[in-house]
Amino acid sequence: MSKKMSLCVFSAYVMVCLFSFSPPVLAVDIFKVSNYAKGKQIWFEAEAFDERSPNENYKLGEKEKAVKPEKDAFGDIVTNTGGKGWLLYKFDISRAGGKAGEWRFIGRVVNPKNHSDWLWVLGDDGPKIPDKEPAFVRPDHIIFEENIPPPFTWKKTGDFGKDGGTVNKLKKGENTMMIWTRQSSINVQYDVFCWSSDLEYQPTDDDYKKAKEKTMAVEPVAKLTTAWSTIKASLN
């Protein structure tokens, strides 16, 4: 075997090992995009959070047996089983063809007793992800301060019919949002979240169903195939 061939085979072996032991990507890896009305939208399910507070007060309704999801839920839901904490989501608006600017946060939620939470967005609300609860202000950060009995409702206002904390400045590419506990409880169910560059857009269930599904990262197998193709080409 030639020296060049040996090096290529060794490189292939190293790549296989790296892909085999690579940790999973922490990001909303399955999401949907659309261009309804006059803007762009990116959608992701509430249970697709990247991180949550160590006390895990926010739990999955069905998978973690916190509460039975309402019958019209899209998959599982997230609820607050008690105490204060947070959820963190990362999402890339460029995958929806979106640009930096003002976007509206919208949730498909059930909240029959008006138990609201806070919304924090990296960049708009602070330069780095906080390790303790920020100093939130009403109405600038409040979301879901609304009475929302079942069935699930797409709610785009944050404070009794007013914007509250729903309108935020997003940056180009990847963004990070956090939901921090204000009042949320086991009565609250978060199903699907949407960000829209059209601030007046009102989502519907059919809009979500028809939105185009995408994935965040290339699968390791696909990456390995590409890498091996490159190695083989170098042998010619």
Secondary structure, 3 states (H helix, E strand, C coil): CCHHHHHHHHHHHHHHHHHHHCCCCCCCCEEEEECCCCCCEEEEEHHHCCEECCCCCEEECCCCCCCCCCCCCCCCCEEECCCCCEEEEEEEHHHHCCCCEEEEEEEEEEECCCCCEEEEECCCCCCCCCCCCCCCCCCCCEECECCEEEEEEEECCCECCECCCCEEEECCCEEEEEEEECCCCCCCEEEEEEEECCCCCCCCHHHHHHCEEEECCCCHHHHHHHHHHHHHHHHC
